[in-house]
C-alpha cells in the first residue's frame, strides 16, 4: 500500500497571495501529484479539464487543473477581445482614406499588444508547469480566485 506525505506551509518571505505546497513522497498506484499538477497546464484547458474530471481527491492537483482552466479561459477571452478590436480597426481602415493613418497606427499598436499578450502567456505557461512540478502552488490573481471556487 502506497502512502503520500504532504506538508503545507506558507513562506514568510512570499507574497500573501502565494501558498506553497510540497509533496515529499509519491504513490505506487499512479503518477505523483506534482506531475499531475504540471500536466494539467500542458495543453491548457484541455488537460485542465481532463485532470480536473479524473482527480477527485487531491486538492493540490484539482487546484492546478482548475487554475489551468481559468488561465486558459482568461487568455482566450483576451484573444477574442483583441480580435474584435482588430476587426474594428480593419473596418476603419476600409471606411475611408482619411482614416488610413489612424488605422495603420492602431494596427501597429494592436500587433504590439498581441505580441506582449502572447509572450506573457507563454512565460506564464512555462512558469506554471515548472512550479507545479516543483510542488508549489503559485496563485495567479484572477485565475486563482476562480480556481478556488471550482475546487
C-alpha angles and dihedrals in degrees: 000000000000126000133202120207117199131186119194120197140152116229115237089216096049126090118269090251094057120089117184124209123183126195114209103180137029132222124246094215098061146354116306121261094251092056092047091048091052093044090055089070100043099091097020117232093359096065090033091060094043094050092042092054095043099045112066103160114035109082092194092059094040091051092052091047091049092046089050090055092047095047091048091049092050093049090046090051091050089050091052091048092050090049091052091049090047090052091050090050090050091050090051089049091056094040095082147325094260091064094053097096094044092046091049092052092045090049091052091048091048090051091052091049090049090051092049092049091048093050093046090048092051094047091046090049093052092043093052093048093050095044093047090050089051089056099250129125111221110192115219104207104240098020094052091056090053091045092051089057091050095049 
